[in-house]
Amino acid sequence: MNDSLDAWFAREILAHERALAYYLRRCWPHREELHDLRQEV
């Protein structure tokens, strides 16, 4: 994969992964689906 694309992904997307996981834990009632849902998002 292109290094600049990797850097963009880490900077713009992965930076929000923790906030997304926290939001999903608070709002999604089906805990067993959290991993799959996060992957889809």
mmCIF entry with sequence, helices, sheets and N, C-alpha, C, O atoms, coordinates in Angstrom:
data_MODEL
# 
_entry.id   MODEL 
# 
_entity.id                         1 
_entity.type                       polymer 
_entity.pdbx_number_of_molecules   1 
# 
_entity_poly.entity_id                      1 
_entity_poly.type                           'polypeptide(L)' 
_entity_poly.nstd_linkage                   no 
_entity_poly.nstd_monomer                   no 
_entity_poly.pdbx_seq_one_letter_code       MNDSLDAWFAREILAHERALAYYLRRCWPHREELHDLRQEV 
_entity_poly.pdbx_seq_one_letter_code_can   MNDSLDAWFAREILAHERALAYYLRRCWPHREELHDLRQEV 
_entity_poly.pdbx_strand_id                 A 
# 
loop_
_entity_poly_seq.entity_id 
_entity_poly_seq.num 
_entity_poly_seq.mon_id 
_entity_poly_seq.hetero 
1 1  MET n 
1 2  ASN n 
1 3  ASP n 
1 4  SER n 
1 5  LEU n 
1 6  ASP n 
1 7  ALA n 
1 8  TRP n 
1 9  PHE n 
1 10 ALA n 
1 11 ARG n 
1 12 GLU n 
1 13 ILE n 
1 14 LEU n 
1 15 ALA n 
1 16 HIS n 
1 17 GLU n 
1 18 ARG n 
1 19 ALA n 
1 20 LEU n 
1 21 ALA n 
1 22 TYR n 
1 23 TYR n 
1 24 LEU n 
1 25 ARG n 
1 26 ARG n 
1 27 CYS n 
1 28 TRP n 
1 29 PRO n 
1 30 HIS n 
1 31 ARG n 
1 32 GLU n 
1 33 GLU n 
1 34 LEU n 
1 35 HIS n 
1 36 ASP n 
1 37 LEU n 
1 38 ARG n 
1 39 GLN n 
1 40 GLU n 
1 41 VAL n 
# 
_struct_asym.id          A 
_struct_asym.entity_id   1 
# 
loop_
_struct_conf.conf_type_id 
_struct_conf.id 
_struct_conf.pdbx_PDB_helix_id 
_struct_conf.beg_label_comp_id 
_struct_conf.beg_label_asym_id 
_struct_conf.beg_label_seq_id 
_struct_conf.pdbx_beg_PDB_ins_code 
_struct_conf.end_label_comp_id 
_struct_conf.end_label_asym_id 
_struct_conf.end_label_seq_id 
_struct_conf.pdbx_end_PDB_ins_code 
_struct_conf.beg_auth_comp_id 
_struct_conf.beg_auth_asym_id 
_struct_conf.beg_auth_seq_id 
_struct_conf.end_auth_comp_id 
_struct_conf.end_auth_asym_id 
_struct_conf.end_auth_seq_id 
_struct_conf.pdbx_PDB_helix_class 
_struct_conf.details 
_struct_conf.pdbx_PDB_helix_length 
HELX_P HELX_P1 AA1 ASP A 3  ? GLU A 12 ? ASP A 3  GLU A 12 1 ? 10 
HELX_P HELX_P2 AA2 LEU A 14 ? HIS A 16 ? LEU A 14 HIS A 16 5 ? 3  
HELX_P HELX_P3 AA3 GLU A 17 ? CYS A 27 ? GLU A 17 CYS A 27 1 ? 11 
HELX_P HELX_P4 AA4 ARG A 31 ? GLU A 33 ? ARG A 31 GLU A 33 5 ? 3  
HELX_P HELX_P5 AA5 LEU A 34 ? GLU A 40 ? LEU A 34 GLU A 40 1 ? 7  
# 
_struct_conf_type.id          HELX_P 
_struct_conf_type.criteria    ? 
_struct_conf_type.reference   ? 
# 
loop_
_atom_site.group_PDB 
_atom_site.id 
_atom_site.type_symbol 
_atom_site.label_atom_id 
_atom_site.label_alt_id 
_atom_site.label_comp_id 
_atom_site.label_asym_id 
_atom_site.label_entity_id 
_atom_site.label_seq_id 
_atom_site.pdbx_PDB_ins_code 
_atom_site.Cartn_x 
_atom_site.Cartn_y 
_atom_site.Cartn_z 
_atom_site.occupancy 
_atom_site.B_iso_or_equiv 
_atom_site.pdbx_formal_charge 
_atom_site.auth_seq_id 
_atom_site.auth_comp_id 
_atom_site.auth_asym_id 
_atom_site.auth_atom_id 
_atom_site.pdbx_PDB_model_num 
ATOM 1   N N  . MET A 1 1  ? 0.844   -1.178 0.000  1.00 0.00 ? 1  MET A N  1 
ATOM 2   C CA . MET A 1 1  ? 0.000   0.000  0.000  1.00 0.00 ? 1  MET A CA 1 
ATOM 3   C C  . MET A 1 1  ? 0.891   1.244  0.000  1.00 0.00 ? 1  MET A C  1 
ATOM 4   O O  . MET A 1 1  ? 2.012   1.212  0.508  1.00 0.00 ? 1  MET A O  1 
ATOM 5   N N  . ASN A 1 2  ? 0.410   2.286  -0.546 1.00 0.00 ? 2  ASN A N  1 
ATOM 6   C CA . ASN A 1 2  ? 1.134   3.539  -0.646 1.00 0.00 ? 2  ASN A CA 1 
ATOM 7   C C  . ASN A 1 2  ? 1.396   4.130  0.744  1.00 0.00 ? 2  ASN A C  1 
ATOM 8   O O  . ASN A 1 2  ? 0.485   4.215  1.567  1.00 0.00 ? 2  ASN A O  1 
ATOM 9   N N  . ASP A 1 3  ? 2.647   4.539  1.002  1.00 0.00 ? 3  ASP A N  1 
ATOM 10  C CA . ASP A 1 3  ? 3.000   5.087  2.318  1.00 0.00 ? 3  ASP A CA 1 
ATOM 11  C C  . ASP A 1 3  ? 2.201   6.334  2.660  1.00 0.00 ? 3  ASP A C  1 
ATOM 12  O O  . ASP A 1 3  ? 1.812   6.519  3.813  1.00 0.00 ? 3  ASP A O  1 
ATOM 13  N N  . SER A 1 4  ? 1.951   7.190  1.680  1.00 0.00 ? 4  SER A N  1 
ATOM 14  C CA . SER A 1 4  ? 1.191   8.413  1.966  1.00 0.00 ? 4  SER A CA 1 
ATOM 15  C C  . SER A 1 4  ? -0.257  8.082  2.304  1.00 0.00 ? 4  SER A C  1 
ATOM 16  O O  . SER A 1 4  ? -0.874  8.759  3.127  1.00 0.00 ? 4  SER A O  1 
ATOM 17  N N  . LEU A 1 5  ? -0.799  7.052  1.678  1.00 0.00 ? 5  LEU A N  1 
ATOM 18  C CA . LEU A 1 5  ? -2.159  6.621  2.004  1.00 0.00 ? 5  LEU A CA 1 
ATOM 19  C C  . LEU A 1 5  ? -2.203  6.021  3.406  1.00 0.00 ? 5  LEU A C  1 
ATOM 20  O O  . LEU A 1 5  ? -3.153  6.257  4.153  1.00 0.00 ? 5  LEU A O  1 
ATOM 21  N N  . ASP A 1 6  ? -1.185  5.250  3.764  1.00 0.00 ? 6  ASP A N  1 
ATOM 22  C CA . ASP A 1 6  ? -1.094  4.703  5.121  1.00 0.00 ? 6  ASP A CA 1 
ATOM 23  C C  . ASP A 1 6  ? -1.038  5.827  6.151  1.00 0.00 ? 6  ASP A C  1 
ATOM 24  O O  . ASP A 1 6  ? -1.717  5.768  7.176  1.00 0.00 ? 6  ASP A O  1 
ATOM 25  N N  . ALA A 1 7  ? -0.244  6.834  5.883  1.00 0.00 ? 7  ALA A N  1 
ATOM 26  C CA . ALA A 1 7  ? -0.112  7.958  6.807  1.00 0.00 ? 7  ALA A CA 1 
ATOM 27  C C  . ALA A 1 7  ? -1.433  8.705  6.927  1.00 0.00 ? 7  ALA A C  1 
ATOM 28  O O  . ALA A 1 7  ? -1.832  9.082  8.029  1.00 0.00 ? 7  ALA A O  1 
ATOM 29  N N  . TRP A 1 8  ? -2.113  8.923  5.811  1.00 0.00 ? 8  TRP A N  1 
ATOM 30  C CA . TRP A 1 8  ? -3.416  9.587  5.829  1.00 0.00 ? 8  TRP A CA 1 
ATOM 31  C C  . TRP A 1 8  ? -4.413  8.784  6.662  1.00 0.00 ? 8  TRP A C  1 
ATOM 32  O O  . TRP A 1 8  ? -5.129  9.345  7.492  1.00 0.00 ? 8  TRP A O  1 
ATOM 33  N N  . PHE A 1 9  ? -4.457  7.472  6.436  1.00 0.00 ? 9  PHE A N  1 
ATOM 34  C CA . PHE A 1 9  ? -5.393  6.612  7.161  1.00 0.00 ? 9  PHE A CA 1 
ATOM 35  C C  . PHE A 1 9  ? -5.139  6.670  8.669  1.00 0.00 ? 9  PHE A C  1 
ATOM 36  O O  . PHE A 1 9  ? -6.075  6.791  9.459  1.00 0.00 ? 9  PHE A O  1 
ATOM 37  N N  . ALA A 1 10 ? -3.893  6.585  9.052  1.00 0.00 ? 10 ALA A N  1 
ATOM 38  C CA . ALA A 1 10 ? -3.547  6.646  10.473 1.00 0.00 ? 10 ALA A CA 1 
ATOM 39  C C  . ALA A 1 10 ? -3.913  7.996  11.069 1.00 0.00 ? 10 ALA A C  1 
ATOM 40  O O  . ALA A 1 10 ? -4.432  8.059  12.183 1.00 0.00 ? 10 ALA A O  1 
ATOM 41  N N  . ARG A 1 11 ? -3.653  9.062  10.354 1.00 0.00 ? 11 ARG A N  1 
ATOM 42  C CA . ARG A 1 11 ? -3.901  10.417 10.847 1.00 0.00 ? 11 ARG A CA 1 
ATOM 43  C C  . ARG A 1 11 ? -5.387  10.758 10.887 1.00 0.00 ? 11 ARG A C  1 
ATOM 44  O O  . ARG A 1 11 ? -5.863  11.321 11.873 1.00 0.00 ? 11 ARG A O  1 
ATOM 45  N N  . GLU A 1 12 ? -6.124  10.427 9.831  1.00 0.00 ? 12 GLU A N  1 
ATOM 46  C CA . GLU A 1 12 ? -7.506  10.873 9.694  1.00 0.00 ? 12 GLU A CA 1 
ATOM 47  C C  . GLU A 1 12 ? -8.553  9.869  10.174 1.00 0.00 ? 12 GLU A C  1 
ATOM 48  O O  . GLU A 1 12 ? -9.646  10.273 10.571 1.00 0.00 ? 12 GLU A O  1 
ATOM 49  N N  . ILE A 1 13 ? -8.249  8.595  10.147 1.00 0.00 ? 13 ILE A N  1 
ATOM 50  C CA . ILE A 1 13 ? -9.234  7.571  10.488 1.00 0.00 ? 13 ILE A CA 1 
ATOM 51  C C  . ILE A 1 13 ? -8.908  6.914  11.834 1.00 0.00 ? 13 ILE A C  1 
ATOM 52  O O  . ILE A 1 13 ? -9.733  6.931  12.747 1.00 0.00 ? 13 ILE A O  1 
ATOM 53  N N  . LEU A 1 14 ? -7.728  6.344  11.956 1.00 0.00 ? 14 LEU A N  1 
ATOM 54  C CA . LEU A 1 14 ? -7.385  5.641  13.190 1.00 0.00 ? 14 LEU A CA 1 
ATOM 55  C C  . LEU A 1 14 ? -7.380  6.558  14.403 1.00 0.00 ? 14 LEU A C  1 
ATOM 56  O O  . LEU A 1 14 ? -7.578  6.101  15.529 1.00 0.00 ? 14 LEU A O  1 
ATOM 57  N N  . ALA A 1 15 ? -7.158  7.825  14.186 1.00 0.00 ? 15 ALA A N  1 
ATOM 58  C CA . ALA A 1 15 ? -7.168  8.785  15.292 1.00 0.00 ? 15 ALA A CA 1 
ATOM 59  C C  . ALA A 1 15 ? -8.520  8.816  15.999 1.00 0.00 ? 15 ALA A C  1 
ATOM 60  O O  . ALA A 1 15 ? -8.601  9.220  17.159 1.00 0.00 ? 15 ALA A O  1 
ATOM 61  N N  . HIS A 1 16 ? -9.572  8.398  15.319 1.00 0.00 ? 16 HIS A N  1 
ATOM 62  C CA . HIS A 1 16 ? -10.927 8.439  15.880 1.00 0.00 ? 16 HIS A CA 1 
ATOM 63  C C  . HIS A 1 16 ? -11.433 7.074  16.345 1.00 0.00 ? 16 HIS A C  1 
ATOM 64  O O  . HIS A 1 16 ? -12.575 6.957  16.789 1.00 0.00 ? 16 HIS A O  1 
ATOM 65  N N  . GLU A 1 17 ? -10.606 6.057  16.247 1.00 0.00 ? 17 GLU A N  1 
ATOM 66  C CA . GLU A 1 17 ? -11.048 4.698  16.577 1.00 0.00 ? 17 GLU A CA 1 
ATOM 67  C C  . GLU A 1 17 ? -11.492 4.571  18.037 1.00 0.00 ? 17 GLU A C  1 
ATOM 68  O O  . GLU A 1 17 ? -12.515 3.944  18.312 1.00 0.00 ? 17 GLU A O  1 
ATOM 69  N N  . ARG A 1 18 ? -10.757 5.143  18.957 1.00 0.00 ? 18 ARG A N  1 
ATOM 70  C CA . ARG A 1 18 ? -11.121 5.055  20.370 1.00 0.00 ? 18 ARG A CA 1 
ATOM 71  C C  . ARG A 1 18 ? -12.464 5.737  20.637 1.00 0.00 ? 18 ARG A C  1 
ATOM 72  O O  . ARG A 1 18 ? -13.294 5.204  21.373 1.00 0.00 ? 18 ARG A O  1 
ATOM 73  N N  . ALA A 1 19 ? -12.678 6.903  20.048 1.00 0.00 ? 19 ALA A N  1 
ATOM 74  C CA . ALA A 1 19 ? -13.947 7.608  20.242 1.00 0.00 ? 19 ALA A CA 1 
ATOM 75  C C  . ALA A 1 19 ? -15.104 6.809  19.645 1.00 0.00 ? 19 ALA A C  1 
ATOM 76  O O  . ALA A 1 19 ? -16.183 6.749  20.234 1.00 0.00 ? 19 ALA A O  1 
ATOM 77  N N  . LEU A 1 20 ? -14.891 6.206  18.500 1.00 0.00 ? 20 LEU A N  1 
ATOM 78  C CA . LEU A 1 20 ? -15.926 5.381  17.884 1.00 0.00 ? 20 LEU A CA 1 
ATOM 79  C C  . LEU A 1 20 ? -16.258 4.184  18.766 1.00 0.00 ? 20 LEU A C  1 
ATOM 80  O O  . LEU A 1 20 ? -17.432 3.881  18.976 1.00 0.00 ? 20 LEU A O  1 
ATOM 81  N N  . ALA A 1 21 ? -15.246 3.502  19.283 1.00 0.00 ? 21 ALA A N  1 
ATOM 82  C CA . ALA A 1 21 ? -15.468 2.343  20.144 1.00 0.00 ? 21 ALA A CA 1 
ATOM 83  C C  . ALA A 1 21 ? -16.247 2.748  21.397 1.00 0.00 ? 21 ALA A C  1 
ATOM 84  O O  . ALA A 1 21 ? -17.155 2.029  21.815 1.00 0.00 ? 21 ALA A O  1 
ATOM 85  N N  . TYR A 1 22 ? -15.910 3.866  21.987 1.00 0.00 ? 22 TYR A N  1 
ATOM 86  C CA . TYR A 1 22 ? -16.611 4.348  23.172 1.00 0.00 ? 22 TYR A CA 1 
ATOM 87  C C  . TYR A 1 22 ? -18.071 4.646  22.836 1.00 0.00 ? 22 TYR A C  1 
ATOM 88  O O  . TYR A 1 22 ? -18.974 4.252  23.575 1.00 0.00 ? 22 TYR A O  1 
ATOM 89  N N  . TYR A 1 23 ? -18.297 5.328  21.742 1.00 0.00 ? 23 TYR A N  1 
ATOM 90  C CA . TYR A 1 23 ? -19.661 5.660  21.320 1.00 0.00 ? 23 TYR A CA 1 
ATOM 91  C C  . TYR A 1 23 ? -20.485 4.394  21.093 1.00 0.00 ? 23 TYR A C  1 
ATOM 92  O O  . TYR A 1 23 ? -21.624 4.303  21.551 1.00 0.00 ? 23 TYR A O  1 
ATOM 93  N N  . LEU A 1 24 ? -19.918 3.429  20.395 1.00 0.00 ? 24 LEU A N  1 
ATOM 94  C CA . LEU A 1 24 ? -20.646 2.194  20.117 1.00 0.00 ? 24 LEU A CA 1 
ATOM 95  C C  . LEU A 1 24 ? -20.961 1.435  21.405 1.00 0.00 ? 24 LEU A C  1 
ATOM 96  O O  . LEU A 1 24 ? -22.053 0.884  21.543 1.00 0.00 ? 24 LEU A O  1 
ATOM 97  N N  . ARG A 1 25 ? -20.026 1.399  22.342 1.00 0.00 ? 25 ARG A N  1 
ATOM 98  C CA . ARG A 1 25 ? -20.289 0.715  23.616 1.00 0.00 ? 25 ARG A CA 1 
ATOM 99  C C  . ARG A 1 25 ? -21.443 1.371  24.367 1.00 0.00 ? 25 ARG A C  1 
ATOM 100 O O  . ARG A 1 25 ? -22.232 0.687  25.019 1.00 0.00 ? 25 ARG A O  1 
ATOM 101 N N  . ARG A 1 26 ? -21.543 2.700  24.274 1.00 0.00 ? 26 ARG A N  1 
ATOM 102 C CA . ARG A 1 26 ? -22.619 3.407  24.962 1.00 0.00 ? 26 ARG A CA 1 
ATOM 103 C C  . ARG A 1 26 ? -23.960 3.251  24.267 1.00 0.00 ? 26 ARG A C  1 
ATOM 104 O O  . ARG A 1 26 ? -24.992 3.189  24.934 1.00 0.00 ? 26 ARG A O  1 
ATOM 105 N N  . CYS A 1 27 ? -23.970 3.185  22.948 1.00 0.00 ? 27 CYS A N  1 
ATOM 106 C CA . CYS A 1 27 ? -25.212 3.302  22.188 1.00 0.00 ? 27 CYS A CA 1 
ATOM 107 C C  . CYS A 1 27 ? -25.708 2.020  21.529 1.00 0.00 ? 27 CYS A C  1 
ATOM 108 O O  . CYS A 1 27 ? -26.877 1.943  21.152 1.00 0.00 ? 27 CYS A O  1 
ATOM 109 N N  . TRP A 1 28 ? -24.872 1.039  21.385 1.00 0.00 ? 28 TRP A N  1 
ATOM 110 C CA . TRP A 1 28 ? -25.283 -0.175 20.667 1.00 0.00 ? 28 TRP A CA 1 
ATOM 111 C C  . TRP A 1 28 ? -25.619 -1.261 21.685 1.00 0.00 ? 28 TRP A C  1 
ATOM 112 O O  . TRP A 1 28 ? -24.751 -1.650 22.467 1.00 0.00 ? 28 TRP A O  1 
ATOM 113 N N  . PRO A 1 29 ? -26.843 -1.756 21.695 1.00 0.00 ? 29 PRO A N  1 
ATOM 114 C CA . PRO A 1 29 ? -27.261 -2.702 22.733 1.00 0.00 ? 29 PRO A CA 1 
ATOM 115 C C  . PRO A 1 29 ? -26.718 -4.123 22.559 1.00 0.00 ? 29 PRO A C  1 
ATOM 116 O O  . PRO A 1 29 ? -26.770 -4.905 23.508 1.00 0.00 ? 29 PRO A O  1 
ATOM 117 N N  . HIS A 1 30 ? -26.212 -4.474 21.410 1.00 0.00 ? 30 HIS A N  1 
ATOM 118 C CA . HIS A 1 30 ? -25.769 -5.836 21.125 1.00 0.00 ? 30 HIS A CA 1 
ATOM 119 C C  . HIS A 1 30 ? -24.242 -5.931 21.219 1.00 0.00 ? 30 HIS A C  1 
ATOM 120 O O  . HIS A 1 30 ? -23.545 -5.815 20.212 1.00 0.00 ? 30 HIS A O  1 
ATOM 121 N N  . ARG A 1 31 ? -23.737 -6.140 22.421 1.00 0.00 ? 31 ARG A N  1 
ATOM 122 C CA . ARG A 1 31 ? -22.291 -6.136 22.663 1.00 0.00 ? 31 ARG A CA 1 
ATOM 123 C C  . ARG A 1 31 ? -21.540 -7.121 21.776 1.00 0.00 ? 31 ARG A C  1 
ATOM 124 O O  . ARG A 1 31 ? -20.411 -6.851 21.364 1.00 0.00 ? 31 ARG A O  1 
ATOM 125 N N  . GLU A 1 32 ? -22.157 -8.254 21.482 1.00 0.00 ? 32 GLU A N  1 
ATOM 126 C CA . GLU A 1 32 ? -21.470 -9.274 20.677 1.00 0.00 ? 32 GLU A CA 1 
ATOM 127 C C  . GLU A 1 32 ? -21.251 -8.824 19.230 1.00 0.00 ? 32 GLU A C  1 
ATOM 128 O O  . GLU A 1 32 ? -20.488 -9.455 18.499 1.00 0.00 ? 32 GLU A O  1 
ATOM 129 N N  . GLU A 1 33 ? -21.900 -7.758 18.816 1.00 0.00 ? 33 GLU A N  1 
ATOM 130 C CA . GLU A 1 33 ? -21.768 -7.252 17.449 1.00 0.00 ? 33 GLU A CA 1 
ATOM 131 C C  . GLU A 1 33 ? -20.808 -6.076 17.340 1.00 0.00 ? 33 GLU A C  1 
ATOM 132 O O  . GLU A 1 33 ? -20.551 -5.605 16.232 1.00 0.00 ? 33 GLU A O  1 
ATOM 133 N N  . LEU A 1 34 ? -20.276 -5.593 18.444 1.00 0.00 ? 34 LEU A N  1 
ATOM 134 C CA . LEU A 1 34 ? -19.471 -4.366 18.422 1.00 0.00 ? 34 LEU A CA 1 
ATOM 135 C C  . LEU A 1 34 ? -18.256 -4.468 17.505 1.00 0.00 ? 34 LEU A C  1 
ATOM 136 O O  . LEU A 1 34 ? -17.990 -3.545 16.734 1.00 0.00 ? 34 LEU A O  1 
ATOM 137 N N  . HIS A 1 35 ? -17.523 -5.562 17.575 1.00 0.00 ? 35 HIS A N  1 
ATOM 138 C CA . HIS A 1 35 ? -16.334 -5.691 16.736 1.00 0.00 ? 35 HIS A CA 1 
ATOM 139 C C  . HIS A 1 35 ? -16.705 -5.634 15.245 1.00 0.00 ? 35 HIS A C  1 
ATOM 140 O O  . HIS A 1 35 ? -16.082 -4.908 14.471 1.00 0.00 ? 35 HIS A O  1 
ATOM 141 N N  . ASP A 1 36 ? -17.706 -6.394 14.864 1.00 0.00 ? 36 ASP A N  1 
ATOM 142 C CA . ASP A 1 36 ? -18.136 -6.416 13.460 1.00 0.00 ? 36 ASP A CA 1 
ATOM 143 C C  . ASP A 1 36 ? -18.670 -5.052 13.029 1.00 0.00 ? 36 ASP A C  1 
ATOM 144 O O  . ASP A 1 36 ? -18.383 -4.591 11.924 1.00 0.00 ? 36 ASP A O  1 
ATOM 145 N N  . LEU A 1 37 ? -19.436 -4.415 13.889 1.00 0.00 ? 37 LEU A N  1 
ATOM 146 C CA . LEU A 1 37 ? -19.987 -3.104 13.559 1.00 0.00 ? 37 LEU A CA 1 
ATOM 147 C C  . LEU A 1 37 ? -18.884 -2.073 13.370 1.00 0.00 ? 37 LEU A C  1 
ATOM 148 O O  . LEU A 1 37 ? -18.930 -1.266 12.441 1.00 0.00 ? 37 LEU A O  1 
ATOM 149 N N  . ARG A 1 38 ? -17.898 -2.104 14.248 1.00 0.00 ? 38 ARG A N  1 
ATOM 150 C CA . ARG A 1 38 ? -16.768 -1.178 14.116 1.00 0.00 ? 38 ARG A CA 1 
ATOM 151 C C  . ARG A 1 38 ? -16.025 -1.403 12.808 1.00 0.00 ? 38 ARG A C  1 
ATOM 152 O O  . ARG A 1 38 ? -15.623 -0.444 12.149 1.00 0.00 ? 38 ARG A O  1 
ATOM 153 N N  . GLN A 1 39 ? -15.838 -2.665 12.427 1.00 0.00 ? 39 GLN A N  1 
ATOM 154 C CA . GLN A 1 39 ? -15.176 -2.971 11.164 1.00 0.00 ? 39 GLN A CA 1 
ATOM 155 C C  . GLN A 1 39 ? -15.987 -2.437 9.968  1.00 0.00 ? 39 GLN A C  1 
ATOM 156 O O  . GLN A 1 39 ? -15.414 -1.937 9.000  1.00 0.00 ? 39 GLN A O  1 
ATOM 157 N N  . GLU A 1 40 ? -17.303 -2.546 10.045 1.00 0.00 ? 40 GLU A N  1 
ATOM 158 C CA . GLU A 1 40 ? -18.142 -2.071 8.945  1.00 0.00 ? 40 GLU A CA 1 
ATOM 159 C C  . GLU A 1 40 ? -18.101 -0.556 8.801  1.00 0.00 ? 40 GLU A C  1 
ATOM 160 O O  . GLU A 1 40 ? -18.107 -0.019 7.694  1.00 0.00 ? 40 GLU A O  1 
ATOM 161 N N  . VAL A 1 41 ? -18.057 0.126  9.958  1.00 0.00 ? 41 VAL A N  1 
ATOM 162 C CA . VAL A 1 41 ? -18.004 1.586  9.926  1.00 0.00 ? 41 VAL A CA 1 
ATOM 163 C C  . VAL A 1 41 ? -16.696 2.027  9.322  1.00 0.00 ? 41 VAL A C  1 
ATOM 164 O O  . VAL A 1 41 ? -16.444 3.226  9.201  1.00 0.00 ? 41 VAL A O  1 
# 
